[in-house]
Amino acid sequence: MNRIDATFEGLRREGKSALIPFLTIGDPDPATSAELIAACARAGADMIELGVPYSDPLADGPVIQRASERALANRVTLEDVVRTAAEARGLGADIPYILFSYYNPILQYGFDRFIGLLNEHGISGIIVPDLPMEEDGELRARTEEAGIHLIPLVAPTSRERISRIVARARGFVYCVSSLGVTGMRSAFHASIDAFLADVAEASPVPICVGFGISNREQVLGFRGKTDGVIVGSAIVRKIEEVLPLLRDPATRAEGVRRVEDFIRSLRV
């Protein structure tokens, strides 16, 4: 069984929902990212999204864009991201890993090498935000053959399109809470509950919500409406705030602790 599926089964038995942090790997450097992944696990994360830095992140707001720029300045590649995850597992972060990558780095790396890399380092799923379902056939076939989940994103749209997107879903469905790019928000659109209900009704797998969730109150607000929440920009912003600590070996542990404390505050 894929580790994502096993994790959701365990959470369902316990009556809990999943907390899924997102990190831009390589910000500020791969070694520190490995420590931050381990901190996520200690703080109660159930699985984690590993962001591959990209020069043209169309779905990402300014916070994650800046993190990608910092990582790219360190020449962090897709392969570096996956290897960092393996290093974090050695630090105790024994949770499912989900690679979040735009399509071009995967295409440039090559499907065969890409799937082999994910299998070698125990990656359970991938999210490709700029790959529409009409064009995902080859990658979907490769991932399914390898037992890796290609997780779809679905934004507020017609019920017919929601049904088409989620019909082939594996792992979970990533529900985009708001139109536009990622980023912290004080409120969500008025029809968010109806949208989530439509996705849940159509989906054969758990549903999780992301884009804009930034504090404990918002996490609590989605409890009972989804099977999990994804928190990205708020965590990446916290990392940005403590960058001076993370960059200094003498204070790195304190910087990691502050990020860990913030993630722990989101666990409900």
C-alpha positions as CSV (number, residue, x, y, z in Angstrom):
1,M,0.0,0.0,0.0
2,N,1.2,3.5,-0.8
3,R,2.2,5.3,2.4
4,I,-0.2,8.2,1.7
5,D,-3.2,5.7,1.7
6,A,-1.9,4.1,4.8
7,T,-1.6,7.4,6.6
8,F,-5.1,8.5,5.7
9,E,-6.5,5.1,6.9
10,G,-4.8,5.5,10.2
11,L,-6.0,9.1,10.6
12,R,-9.6,8.0,9.7
13,R,-9.5,5.4,12.4
14,E,-8.4,8.0,15.0
15,G,-10.9,10.6,13.8
16,K,-8.2,13.0,12.8
17,S,-7.4,15.0,9.7
18,A,-4.0,15.4,8.0
19,L,-1.6,18.3,8.5
20,I,0.5,18.7,5.3
21,P,3.2,21.4,5.4
22,F,4.8,22.7,2.2
23,L,8.5,23.6,2.1
24,T,10.6,25.1,-0.7
25,I,13.6,22.8,-0.6
26,G,16.9,24.5,-0.7
27,D,15.8,27.6,1.1
28,P,18.1,28.6,2.6
29,D,20.1,25.5,1.7
30,P,19.5,21.7,1.3
31,A,21.1,20.7,4.6
32,T,18.9,23.1,6.6
33,S,15.8,22.0,4.5
34,A,16.5,18.5,5.8
35,E,16.5,19.7,9.3
36,L,13.2,21.7,8.7
37,I,11.6,18.6,7.2
38,A,12.5,16.7,10.4
39,A,11.1,19.6,12.4
40,C,7.8,19.2,10.5
41,A,7.6,15.6,11.5
42,R,8.3,16.3,15.1
43,A,5.7,19.0,15.1
44,G,3.0,16.6,14.0
45,A,2.9,16.7,10.2
46,D,1.4,13.6,8.7
47,M,3.0,14.0,5.3
48,I,4.9,16.8,3.6
49,E,5.1,18.6,0.3
50,L,8.6,19.1,-1.1
51,G,8.7,22.2,-3.3
52,V,11.0,22.0,-6.3
53,P,12.3,25.6,-6.8
54,Y,11.4,26.9,-10.3
55,S,12.1,30.1,-12.1
56,D,8.6,30.7,-13.3
57,P,6.2,29.4,-10.6
58,L,2.9,30.4,-12.1
59,A,0.8,29.1,-9.2
60,D,2.9,30.6,-6.4
61,G,2.6,33.9,-4.7
62,P,5.4,36.3,-3.8
63,V,6.5,34.5,-0.6
64,I,7.1,31.1,-2.3
65,Q,8.6,32.9,-5.4
66,R,11.2,34.6,-3.1
67,A,12.0,31.2,-1.5
68,S,12.4,29.7,-5.0
69,E,14.8,32.5,-6.0
70,R,16.9,31.9,-2.9
71,A,17.0,28.1,-3.6
72,L,17.9,28.6,-7.2
73,A,20.7,30.9,-6.2
74,N,22.1,27.8,-4.5
75,R,21.6,25.9,-7.8
76,V,19.2,23.5,-6.2
77,T,17.7,21.0,-8.7
78,L,14.9,18.5,-8.7
79,E,17.4,15.7,-7.9
80,D,18.7,17.8,-4.9
81,V,15.2,18.0,-3.6
82,V,14.6,14.3,-3.7
83,R,18.0,13.6,-2.1
84,T,17.3,16.1,0.7
85,A,14.1,14.2,1.5
86,A,16.1,11.0,1.8
87,E,18.5,12.8,4.2
88,A,15.5,14.0,6.2
89,R,14.2,10.5,6.6
90,G,17.5,9.6,8.1
91,L,16.9,12.4,10.6
92,G,13.7,10.8,11.7
93,A,11.1,12.2,9.3
94,D,9.5,8.9,8.5
95,I,6.3,10.2,6.9
96,P,5.1,10.2,3.3
97,Y,6.8,12.6,0.9
98,I,5.0,14.4,-1.9
99,L,7.0,16.1,-4.6
100,F,5.5,19.4,-5.8
101,S,7.1,20.3,-9.1
102,Y,6.2,22.2,-12.3
103,Y,6.2,20.1,-15.4
104,N,9.2,21.4,-17.2
105,P,11.8,20.1,-14.6
106,I,10.2,16.7,-14.9
107,L,10.2,16.7,-18.7
108,Q,13.8,17.9,-18.8
109,Y,14.9,15.2,-16.3
110,G,13.2,12.5,-18.4
111,F,10.3,10.2,-17.3
112,D,12.3,7.1,-16.8
113,R,15.0,8.8,-14.7
114,F,12.4,10.7,-12.8
115,I,10.3,7.7,-11.8
116,G,13.5,5.8,-10.9
117,L,14.6,8.7,-8.7
118,L,11.3,8.8,-6.8
119,N,11.3,5.1,-6.3
120,E,14.9,5.0,-5.1
121,H,14.2,7.7,-2.4
122,G,10.8,6.7,-1.3
123,I,8.6,9.5,-2.7
124,S,4.9,8.5,-2.4
125,G,3.2,11.1,-4.6
126,I,3.7,14.1,-6.9
127,I,1.7,17.3,-7.6
128,V,2.2,19.0,-10.9
129,P,0.2,22.3,-10.8
130,D,0.7,23.3,-14.5
131,L,-0.2,19.9,-15.9
132,P,-3.9,19.8,-16.9
133,M,-5.7,16.5,-16.8
134,E,-6.1,16.6,-20.6
135,E,-2.3,16.3,-20.9
136,D,-1.3,14.1,-18.0
137,G,-1.8,10.7,-19.6
138,E,1.9,9.6,-20.1
139,L,3.0,10.8,-16.6
140,R,-0.1,9.3,-15.0
141,A,0.6,5.9,-16.6
142,R,4.2,5.9,-15.5
143,T,3.4,6.9,-11.9
144,E,0.6,4.3,-11.6
145,E,2.8,1.6,-12.8
146,A,5.4,2.6,-10.2
147,G,2.8,2.8,-7.3
148,I,3.3,6.6,-7.0
149,H,0.2,8.8,-6.7
150,L,-0.3,11.7,-9.2
151,I,-2.4,14.0,-7.0
152,P,-4.8,16.3,-8.9
153,L,-5.6,19.9,-8.0
154,V,-9.1,21.1,-8.4
155,A,-10.2,24.7,-8.2
156,P,-13.8,26.0,-8.0
157,T,-15.4,25.1,-11.3
158,S,-18.4,23.3,-12.6
159,R,-19.6,20.0,-11.0
160,E,-19.0,18.3,-14.3
161,R,-15.4,19.2,-14.5
162,I,-14.9,18.5,-10.8
163,S,-16.2,15.0,-11.4
164,R,-13.9,14.5,-14.4
165,I,-10.8,15.6,-12.5
166,V,-11.4,13.6,-9.3
167,A,-12.6,10.4,-11.1
168,R,-9.0,9.3,-11.6
169,A,-7.6,10.7,-8.4
170,R,-5.0,8.8,-6.4
171,G,-3.9,9.6,-2.8
172,F,-6.0,12.6,-2.3
173,V,-7.5,15.6,-4.1
174,Y,-5.9,18.9,-3.6
175,C,-8.7,21.5,-3.3
176,V,-7.6,25.0,-4.2
177,S,-9.4,27.2,-1.7
178,S,-9.2,30.4,-3.8
179,L,-8.7,31.5,-7.4
180,G,-5.3,32.9,-8.1
181,V,-1.8,32.1,-6.7
182,T,-0.8,30.8,-3.3
183,G,-0.5,33.2,-0.4
184,M,-1.8,33.9,3.1
185,R,-5.5,35.1,3.3
186,S,-7.7,36.5,6.0
187,A,-10.8,35.0,4.4
188,F,-12.0,32.6,1.8
189,H,-14.6,32.9,-0.9
190,A,-18.2,32.6,0.2
191,S,-18.9,29.4,-1.6
192,I,-15.9,27.4,-0.3
193,D,-18.0,25.1,1.8
194,A,-20.3,24.2,-1.2
195,F,-17.2,23.7,-3.4
196,L,-15.6,21.3,-0.8
197,A,-18.9,19.4,-0.4
198,D,-19.1,18.9,-4.2
199,V,-15.5,17.6,-4.4
200,A,-16.1,15.3,-1.4
201,E,-19.2,13.9,-3.0
202,A,-17.5,13.1,-6.3
203,S,-14.1,12.0,-4.9
204,P,-13.1,8.3,-4.4
205,V,-10.2,9.4,-2.2
206,P,-9.7,11.9,0.7
207,I,-9.8,15.6,0.0
208,C,-7.4,18.2,1.4
209,V,-7.6,22.0,1.1
210,G,-4.8,24.4,0.5
211,F,-3.8,27.9,-0.8
212,G,-4.1,30.6,1.9
213,I,-4.4,28.6,5.1
214,S,-2.1,30.4,7.5
215,N,-3.2,30.0,11.2
216,R,-4.8,27.6,13.7
217,E,-8.2,29.2,13.4
218,Q,-8.4,28.6,9.7
219,V,-7.2,25.0,10.1
220,L,-10.0,24.5,12.7
221,G,-12.5,26.1,10.3
222,F,-11.9,23.3,7.8
223,R,-12.2,20.5,10.3
224,G,-14.9,18.1,9.4
225,K,-15.2,19.5,5.9
226,T,-12.0,18.0,4.5
227,D,-9.6,15.1,5.3
228,G,-6.7,17.4,5.7
229,V,-5.2,20.9,5.2
230,I,-2.1,22.0,3.4
231,V,-0.1,25.0,4.7
232,G,2.5,26.5,2.5
233,S,3.1,30.2,2.3
234,A,2.7,30.8,6.1
235,I,5.4,28.3,6.8
236,V,7.7,29.5,4.0
237,R,7.1,33.1,5.4
238,K,8.1,31.9,8.9
239,I,11.3,30.5,7.4
240,E,11.9,33.8,5.7
241,E,11.5,35.6,9.0
242,V,14.2,33.5,10.7
243,L,16.6,33.3,7.8
244,P,19.4,35.1,9.7
245,L,19.2,32.5,12.4
246,L,19.1,29.6,9.9
247,R,22.1,30.9,8.0
248,D,24.3,31.0,11.1
249,P,25.5,27.6,12.4
250,A,25.5,29.0,15.9
251,T,21.8,29.9,15.8
252,R,20.4,27.4,13.3
253,A,18.9,25.2,16.0
254,E,16.9,28.2,17.3
255,G,15.6,29.1,13.9
256,V,14.5,25.5,13.3
257,R,12.8,25.5,16.7
258,R,10.8,28.6,15.9
259,V,9.6,27.1,12.6
260,E,8.8,23.8,14.4
261,D,6.8,25.7,17.1
262,F,4.7,27.5,14.4
263,I,3.9,24.2,12.7
264,R,3.0,22.6,16.0
265,S,0.5,25.5,16.6
266,L,-1.4,24.3,13.4
267,R,-1.9,20.8,14.6
268,V,-5.5,20.3,15.7
